[in-house]
Amino acid sequence: MAFLLAAAFGALLTAGLTFREARSAILQRTQDTATADLRGQLDSLAPDLVFPPTTQTLRGLALQLDRAGGSRLWHASAAYQRGPLVSASPAAPASPAPPVAPVPDTLRREVESGGRAAYQYVERDGRPWLVVGMPVAYAREPARADTPRQDNPAGLSGLTAYVSFPLDDDQADIEALITAAQAGAVPALALALIPALYAAAHILRPVRRLRGGAERIAAGELDTRLDVRGHDELASLTRSFNTMAATLERDDAELRRLEAGARRFASDVAHELRTPLAAMAAVTEVLDEDAASGVLPEDTADAVRLISTETRTLARMVEDLMEVSRFDAKAAPLHLENTDLRTLVAKTLQLRGWADDPRVRTDLQGPLPVRADPRRIDVILGNLIGNALRHGRPPVVLAARADADDGRTVVTVTDHGPGIPADVLPHVFERFYKADTARTRSEGSGLGLAIAHENALLHGAALTAANSPHGGAVFTLALPPAPLEQP
């Protein structure tokens, strides 16, 4: 459709430009011819004039110019020293004005001040007119004391002549041009439609099919293939598209296979490590008791405590890896309950020993009904508060409120540390991401925030990270509104 409109616009534009150029040529020819005729008449009549001319002399000059107009039927007038215009047959005061176009004041000023011929198009009674004005110069220096040569270097006599005539013939030619342009535009438009339809059939349709195939590829339908028709450039492009789609499908299958293998490997390794780690944890608990009771030597007790700490860290990492593998396999269970968020917060603080910790403060406003999985909310809050205590500065403030606009429950965890660097903010929820690449390991597993983010997504919630204007990092959890309880 756009191609057809472009073809129609091109045909109409060509007709319009052709008409404009032809119209300009007609008017320019008339203007040049009238100016040349007026100059020739003045060159033959001006030498016989007596200066300064009288009104009768000016009237006679206008009459001679009228007679010389011939078929133009122009109306002439003359003026001397910027005096009143004098025509060949002035109308009586009581008679109506003659049906001629008056000389515009702007044209008179241009001719008298500039000392050169000028013209202007005017309209009178709905008819176009051309008015031409021309100054008369001395053929030789007049023998008058009051017109010294240095005051009139151009040799102008002060006499100006004007002729005006209707452009009826030119208007008829222009109207004929309009008719011809209109008559020519229709077949030109019809002829333009032929290549337009050809292009639509042989160019636009294949391009449209390519666009549809690209959209299906973008939507994940990597088995999309297009029929190859013909042997032109579009057919070659279609073959290239099919080759690209086949390569993408093959690479996607390979990546999916590798990704599935990596997930299965991590899950299998984590599963196999759970049993020996459970045994190691049981042994380290006994050794911890011996180290605390003083049974073991000091050096041995320090080694036991180090092994115990690393064993617990490794056990947490294995549990985190198992949880991540469940997220990747879309097998993480979600057990929703209707509860009050304040109860979940109290349990989280109590289980982790933060209930009476002055480093952790709470600000819970009013009842906060939510429908959530208590275990996963505990994981989210525990990871956020623990991360704030490790990397921020106390006090850590956990605030919660119900959003009156959309009914969501908004939880914020704010610390008073240095905040999160701007280049780190987009990556805080990535697995094993470390802001300091020189740090080979950290106290946590590097999966806490990633697991918190996945748990938030399971609830249909949003978990975001930002920096507070007053300093410190702010993590915001927005839980969806709880459904209304049925009576």
C-alpha positions in Angstrom: 0.0 0.0 0.0 2.8 2.4 0.9 4.5 1.6 -2.5 1.3 2.4 -4.4 0.9 5.7 -2.5 4.5 6.5 -3.3 4.0 5.8 -7.0 0.8 7.9 -7.1 2.6 10.7 -5.3 5.4 10.6 -7.8 3.1 10.8 -10.7 1.1 13.7 -9.2 4.4 15.5 -8.3 5.7 15.1 -11.8 2.5 16.6 -13.3 2.6 19.4 -10.7 6.2 20.4 -11.4 5.6 20.2 -15.2 2.6 22.5 -14.8 4.5 25.0 -12.7 7.5 25.2 -15.1 5.2 25.6 -18.1 3.1 28.3 -16.3 6.3 30.2 -15.3 7.5 30.0 -18.9 4.3 31.4 -20.3 4.2 34.3 -17.9 8.0 35.0 -18.3 7.6 35.1 -22.1 4.7 37.6 -21.8 6.6 39.7 -19.4 9.8 39.8 -21.5 7.9 40.5 -24.7 5.9 43.4 -23.1 9.0 44.9 -21.6 10.9 44.7 -24.9 7.9 46.3 -26.8 7.6 49.1 -24.3 11.3 49.8 -24.4 11.3 49.8 -28.2 8.3 52.3 -28.3 9.9 54.6 -25.7 13.2 54.5 -27.6 11.4 55.7 -30.8 9.1 58.3 -29.2 11.2 59.8 -26.4 13.7 61.7 -28.7 10.8 63.8 -30.0 9.6 64.9 -26.6 10.2 68.4 -25.2 11.4 68.7 -21.6 10.0 69.5 -19.3 6.9 67.8 -20.7 3.4 69.3 -20.2 0.3 67.4 -19.3 -0.8 67.4 -23.0 2.6 66.0 -24.0 2.3 63.2 -21.5 -1.3 62.5 -22.7 0.0 62.3 -26.3 2.8 59.9 -25.3 0.2 57.7 -23.5 -2.0 57.8 -26.6 0.9 56.8 -28.9 1.8 53.9 -26.6 -1.8 52.8 -26.6 -1.9 52.7 -30.3 1.4 50.8 -30.4 0.1 48.2 -28.1 -1.7 46.4 -31.0 -3.3 43.2 -30.0 -2.2 43.5 -26.4 -4.8 46.2 -25.8 -2.7 47.7 -23.1 -3.5 50.9 -21.3 -0.6 53.3 -21.1 0.0 56.2 -18.7 3.0 58.5 -18.0 4.3 60.7 -15.2 7.0 63.3 -14.8 9.1 64.0 -11.7 6.9 61.7 -9.6 3.9 63.7 -10.6 0.4 62.4 -11.2 -0.2 59.7 -13.8 -1.6 60.9 -17.1 -3.4 58.5 -19.4 -4.6 59.0 -23.0 -8.3 59.5 -22.2 -9.0 60.5 -18.6 -12.4 59.8 -17.3 -14.7 62.6 -16.3 -15.0 63.1 -12.5 -18.6 61.8 -12.5 -18.0 58.9 -14.8 -17.2 55.4 -13.5 -13.6 54.3 -13.4 -12.3 52.7 -16.6 -12.0 48.9 -16.6 -8.2 48.8 -16.3 -5.8 47.8 -13.5 -4.4 50.8 -11.7 -0.6 51.2 -11.3 0.4 50.0 -7.8 2.2 52.5 -5.7 4.9 49.9 -4.9 5.7 49.6 -8.6 5.9 53.3 -9.0 8.3 53.7 -6.1 10.5 50.9 -7.5 10.6 52.4 -11.0 11.2 55.9 -9.9 13.7 55.2 -7.1 15.6 52.3 -8.8 15.8 53.8 -12.2 15.1 50.5 -14.0 12.2 48.7 -15.5 9.9 46.7 -13.2 6.7 44.7 -13.4 3.9 43.5 -11.1 1.0 41.1 -11.4 -2.3 42.5 -10.1 -5.9 41.3 -10.2 -8.9 43.5 -11.2 -12.5 42.3 -11.2 -11.3 38.7 -11.1 -9.0 39.1 -14.1 -5.2 38.9 -13.9 -3.3 41.9 -15.2 0.4 42.7 -15.8 1.6 46.2 -15.1 5.0 47.2 -16.6 6.8 50.4 -15.6 9.9 51.9 -17.3 12.0 55.1 -16.8 13.0 57.2 -19.8 16.7 58.2 -20.1 18.2 61.0 -22.1 19.7 60.0 -25.4 22.2 62.8 -24.9 22.9 65.4 -22.2 20.2 68.1 -22.3 21.2 71.7 -22.5 19.5 72.8 -19.3 21.1 74.5 -16.4 18.8 73.1 -13.8 19.7 69.4 -14.6 23.5 69.2 -14.2 25.1 65.8 -15.2 26.7 65.2 -11.8 23.2 65.2 -10.2 21.9 62.7 -12.6 24.8 60.3 -13.5 22.3 57.7 -14.9 21.0 60.1 -17.5 17.4 59.7 -16.3 14.9 62.3 -17.6 12.4 61.9 -14.7 9.8 60.7 -17.2 8.3 57.3 -16.4 5.8 55.3 -18.5 3.5 52.5 -17.5 1.4 50.0 -19.4 -1.1 47.5 -18.0 -2.9 44.8 -20.0 -5.1 41.8 -19.1 -3.6 38.3 -19.3 -6.7 36.7 -20.7 -4.8 34.8 -23.4 -2.1 33.6 -20.9 -4.9 32.6 -18.4 -6.5 30.5 -21.2 -3.2 28.9 -21.9 -2.6 28.1 -18.2 -6.1 26.7 -17.9 -5.4 24.5 -20.9 -2.2 23.4 -19.2 -4.2 22.5 -16.1 -6.6 20.4 -18.1 -3.8 18.7 -19.9 -2.0 18.0 -16.6 -5.2 16.6 -15.1 -5.7 14.5 -18.2 -2.1 13.3 -18.2 -2.0 12.5 -14.5 -4.7 9.9 -14.7 -2.9 7.7 -17.3 0.5 8.4 -15.6 -1.0 7.2 -12.3 -2.4 4.1 -14.1 1.0 3.4 -15.6 2.6 3.9 -12.2 0.3 1.3 -10.7 1.6 -1.4 -13.1 5.2 -1.5 -11.7 3.8 -0.9 -8.2 1.6 -4.0 -8.4 4.6 -5.9 -9.9 6.8 -4.8 -7.0 4.1 -5.8 -4.5 3.8 -9.2 -6.0 7.5 -10.0 -6.5 9.2 -7.8 -3.8 6.9 -6.8 -1.0 5.4 -10.2 -0.5 8.7 -12.1 -0.1 9.9 -9.3 2.2 6.7 -9.7 4.2 7.2 -13.4 4.4 10.8 -12.8 5.6 9.5 -10.4 8.3 7.0 -13.0 9.5 9.7 -15.7 9.6 12.0 -13.4 11.6 9.2 -12.6 14.1 8.5 -16.4 14.6 12.2 -16.9 15.1 12.3 -14.1 17.7 9.3 -15.8 19.4 11.2 -19.0 19.8 10.0 -21.0 16.9 13.4 -22.0 15.7 12.1 -24.6 13.3 10.7 -21.9 11.1 11.6 -22.3 7.4 10.5 -20.4 4.3 9.8 -21.7 0.8 12.4 -20.5 -1.7 10.8 -19.2 -4.9 12.8 -18.1 -7.9 16.5 -17.4 -8.5 16.8 -13.7 -7.7 18.3 -11.8 -4.8 15.3 -12.3 -2.6 15.4 -16.1 -3.2 19.1 -16.0 -2.2 18.2 -14.0 0.9 15.5 -16.6 1.8 18.0 -19.4 1.5 20.4 -17.5 3.8 17.5 -17.0 6.2 16.8 -20.8 6.3 20.5 -21.5 6.8 20.6 -19.0 9.7 17.4 -20.6 11.2 18.9 -24.1 11.0 22.1 -22.9 12.6 20.2 -21.2 15.4 18.1 -24.3 16.0 21.2 -26.5 16.2 23.1 -24.2 18.5 20.0 -23.7 20.7 19.6 -27.5 21.0 23.3 -27.9 21.9 23.1 -25.1 24.5 20.0 -26.6 26.0 21.8 -29.9 26.2 24.9 -28.4 27.8 22.7 -26.4 30.2 20.7 -29.4 31.2 23.9 -31.4 31.7 25.4 -28.6 33.8 22.3 -28.4 36.0 22.2 -32.2 36.4 25.9 -32.3 37.2 25.5 -29.6 39.9 22.4 -31.4 41.3 24.1 -34.8 41.3 27.3 -33.4 42.9 25.3 -31.6 45.6 23.2 -34.7 46.2 26.2 -37.0 46.6 27.9 -34.5 48.9 25.0 -34.4 51.3 25.7 -37.8 52.9 29.4 -37.4 53.6 28.8 -33.8 54.8 26.1 -35.0 57.2 28.6 -37.5 58.7 31.3 -34.8 58.8 28.9 -32.4 60.5 28.1 -35.0 63.2 31.7 -35.7 63.8 32.6 -32.0 64.0 29.8 -31.4 66.6 31.5 -34.0 68.9 34.9 -32.4 68.3 33.4 -29.0 69.0 32.2 -30.2 72.3 35.7 -31.6 73.1 37.3 -28.4 72.0 35.0 -26.3 74.2 35.5 -28.6 77.3 39.3 -28.2 77.1 40.0 -31.9 76.5 41.9 -31.2 73.4 45.2 -29.2 73.2 44.8 -25.6 72.2 46.3 -26.1 68.7 44.2 -29.1 68.1 41.1 -27.2 69.4 41.7 -24.3 66.9 42.1 -26.8 64.0 38.9 -28.5 65.1 37.0 -25.2 65.2 38.3 -24.2 61.7 37.3 -27.6 60.3 33.9 -27.3 61.9 33.3 -23.8 60.5 34.3 -24.8 57.0 32.2 -27.9 57.1 29.1 -25.9 58.0 29.9 -23.4 55.2 30.3 -26.3 52.7 27.0 -27.8 54.0 25.2 -24.5 53.4 26.6 -24.2 50.0 25.5 -27.7 49.1 22.0 -26.9 50.3 22.0 -23.7 48.3 23.1 -25.5 45.2 20.3 -28.0 45.6 17.8 -25.2 45.9 19.2 -23.5 42.8 19.0 -26.7 40.8 15.3 -27.0 41.8 14.7 -23.4 40.6 16.4 -24.2 37.3 14.3 -27.4 36.9 11.1 -25.5 37.7 10.6 -28.0 40.5 10.7 -25.7 43.5 7.5 -26.3 45.5 5.5 -23.4 46.8 3.2 -24.0 49.8 1.0 -20.9 50.2 -0.7 -19.9 53.4 -2.7 -16.9 54.6 -0.8 -15.4 57.4 0.4 -12.1 58.9 3.8 -10.9 57.8 4.5 -9.6 61.3 4.4 -13.3 62.5 6.9 -14.4 59.8 9.3 -11.5 60.6 9.2 -12.4 64.3 10.0 -16.1 63.6 12.8 -15.2 61.3 14.4 -12.9 63.9 14.0 -15.5 66.7 15.4 -18.4 64.7 18.5 -16.5 63.8 19.1 -14.9 67.2 18.3 -11.4 66.0 15.1 -10.9 68.1 17.1 -9.2 70.9 20.0 -8.0 68.7 20.4 -4.2 68.9 21.8 -4.2 65.4 18.4 -5.2 63.9 15.4 -3.0 64.3 11.8 -3.4 63.0 9.1 -1.0 61.9 5.9 -2.9 61.1 2.9 -0.8 60.5 -0.5 -2.3 61.2 -1.9 -5.7 60.2 0.0 -7.1 57.1 -2.0 -10.0 55.7 -0.1 -12.0 53.0 -0.5 -15.2 51.2 2.9 -16.7 51.0 5.1 -19.7 51.7 6.5 -19.1 55.3 9.7 -21.1 54.7 10.6 -19.2 51.5 9.7 -15.8 53.0 12.0 -16.7 55.9 14.8 -17.5 53.4 14.3 -14.1 51.7 14.2 -12.1 55.0 17.1 -14.0 56.5 19.3 -13.5 53.4 18.5 -9.8 53.2 19.2 -9.1 56.8 22.3 -11.3 56.9 23.7 -9.6 53.8 23.1 -6.2 55.4 24.9 -7.2 58.6 27.9 -8.6 56.7 28.4 -5.9 54.1 26.6 -2.8 55.6 26.7 -1.1 58.9 24.2 -1.4 61.7 21.6 -0.7 62.6 19.7 -2.7 60.0 16.1 -1.6 59.8 13.3 -4.0 58.5 10.2 -1.9 57.7 6.9 -3.2 56.3 3.7 -1.5 55.3 0.6 -2.0 53.2 0.5 0.0 50.0 -2.9 1.8 50.0 -2.8 2.2 46.2 -2.5 -1.3 44.9 -2.8 -3.4 48.1 0.7 -4.8 48.0 2.8 -5.4 51.1 6.1 -3.6 50.8 9.1 -4.7 52.9 12.3 -2.8 53.0 15.7 -3.8 54.6 18.0 -0.8 55.0 21.5 -0.6 56.4 23.7 2.4 57.2 26.8 1.3 55.4 28.6 2.8 52.4 25.9 1.5 49.9 26.3 -0.5 46.8 28.6 0.8 44.0 26.7 1.9 40.9 28.4 -0.7 38.7 27.5 -3.5 41.1 23.8 -2.7 41.5 22.7 -4.4 38.2 24.5 -7.6 39.3 23.6 -8.0 43.0 21.2 -10.9 42.3 23.5 -12.8 40.0 24.8 -16.1 41.2 28.4 -16.1 42.6 28.8 -12.4 41.6 31.5 -10.6 43.6 32.0 -6.9 43.6 35.6 -7.3 44.4 37.2 -9.7 41.9 40.4 -9.8 43.9 38.5 -11.5 46.8 38.6 -15.2 46.0 36.0 -16.2 48.7 33.6 -14.6 51.1 31.8 -15.6 54.3 28.7 -16.5 52.4 28.2 -18.8 49.4 27.5 -16.1 46.9 24.1 -17.5 46.3 22.0 -15.9 49.1 20.7 -12.9 47.1 20.2 -15.0 44.0 18.1 -17.5 46.0 16.1 -14.6 47.6 15.4 -13.2 44.2 14.2 -16.6 42.9 11.9 -17.1 45.9 10.4 -13.6 45.3 9.7 -14.5 41.7 7.9 -17.7 42.9 5.5 -15.5 44.8 4.9 -13.2 41.9 6.7 -10.5 43.9 9.4 -8.0 43.0 12.8 -7.7 44.8 14.9 -4.7 43.9 18.1 -3.2 45.2 19.0 0.5 45.5 20.9 3.0 47.5 19.3 5.3 50.1 19.7 9.0 49.6 20.9 9.2 53.2 23.5 6.4 52.7 23.3 2.6 52.9 21.7 0.0 50.7 18.0 -0.6 50.5 16.4 -3.9 49.4 12.7 -3.7 48.6 10.3 -6.7 48.5 6.8 -6.0 47.1 4.5 -8.9 47.8 1.2 -9.1 45.8 -2.0 -8.4 47.7 -3.5 -11.2 49.6 -6.9 -12.5 48.3 -10.0 -11.6 50.3 -11.1 -14.4 52.6 -14.4 -16.0 51.7 -17.0 -16.0 54.5 
